[in-house]
Amino acid sequence: MRTLPRLLVEPIVRAALAEDLGRAGDVTTDSIIAADAVATVQLVARDRGVLAGLPLAQLAWELVDSRIACDAHLSDGSRLEPGSVIATVHGPARGLLTGERVALNFLGHLSGVATGTATIADAIAHTHTQVADTRKTIPGLRALQKYAVVCGGGSNHRFGLDDAVLIKDNHIAVAGGIRAAVEAARAHVGHLVKIEVEVDSLEMLAELLEVGADVVLLDNMTPDVLREAVAMVDGRMVTEASGRITPQTAVPIAEAGVDLISVGWLTHSVQVLDIGLDHLA
């Protein structure tokens, strides 16, 4: 599984803590809890799902108070049941309470992304098709969300505009057609940059097959049309299906034989997984 480099994630966690602490810090905790009080709490899953984001929760508490220890009992990618104990956290009570919301925000959101991904990955596990994310991510959290997709059994699409060419309908329209767009892209990018082209009909696919590409994005096609498209491609390109795919519609789409299913809601509107903090001592 892909890891999260501290150099990448620490600025994100610091920004979240700074947003929460504001100008005066945690006035509630600082006014109620004694400076020398210590406490032990547990991170506990309230729902069934897949864990993601535990390193960010650990980092949030560490940045608030380096004396806080967060001992993991599970790792990212673990399957959760209601009542699953994810970690035990011990240390200065003020720091535990101050860092709680930021830690749980990261943990709940990213576990929700991983859980949503797993619902599709599990549903299509009997096929060779993989579920992938998109660039429809929350600004500033793309790397974290894509990490969570991998935790849920999915694959990452391109991370940004700079690591692959994806020629969509508006590119084709402005460029003057599929051939013109693909040939212009080939002349501009290096030999290691892959080119993907979006088509929404078998006629467009036939045109693309004449010029060639690395990947074809088959947009909003029915399973029957997708099956025909896969036969036309005949292994010459990677095939990707997209278009408001749900765990239910993913099954016939995958069974049509596409290599990938890309799903935007995994990152732009997934439901948070409920994870709580239970006080032990």
C-alpha positions, 0 to 999 in steps of 0.5 A: 500500500502507498504510504504518506510521506510526513513531508507531504502531510505535515503542512496539511495537518498543521494548517488544520490545527491552526484553523481550529486553534485560531488566535486564542487556542482551545479556551474550553479545554484550557479553562476546564482541564488542569495542566497536569491532568493525563488521560487515556482514550480509545479510537473506536469505530461506530460503523462497518467500514475500512480504516484510512488516515490513522497516521494523520490522527497520530500526527495531529496529536503529536503536533499538539503535544509530543508527549501524547502516545497513539498506539495503533491496534489496526493499520490503514486498510483494515476492515472495521466492525462497530466496536473495533478498537483502532488505537489507544491514545495516552498523554496530557489531557489538554492535548488529547482534547485539543487535537481530538476534532482534527484527528477525527476529521481526518480519520472519519473522512478518509475512512469514508473514502476508503469505505466507499471505494471498498463497496465498489471494489468488493462488488466487482471482485469477481471481474478483472476490473479495477475501481479508480478515483478522479480529479474531483477531489477536495482542494488541498486534500487530493493526495490524502484522498487518493491514498484512502482510495488505495486503502479501500482497494482502489487504484489511482488515476492521474494526480494532476494535469501534469502527469498524463494527457486526458483529451476530453470532448471540449479539447476535441471540439477546440482542436478540430477532431480526435486525430488533430488532438491526439497528434498535437498531444504526441508532438508536445509531451514526452515519450513517458507521458500516456495519452487517454482520449474520452469518447461517448459513442462507438463512432468516436471510438472507431475514429480513435482506433485509427490514430491510436492512444494508450487509454480510452475513456468510454463515457456514459455507455450502457453495459451492452455498448461497453461490451461492444466497445471492448471487443472493438478495442481488442486489447489495443488500449486500456479501457476505462468506463465512467459516468455516475457509477454506483455500487449497483451499476458497477457490476454489469459495467465491470462484467462488460470487460472494461479494465477500469471504472472511474468514480468521482463521488469516492472523493467529492461526496463520500459519507464520513465513517463514524469513528469516536473517542472513548474515555478510559481513564 
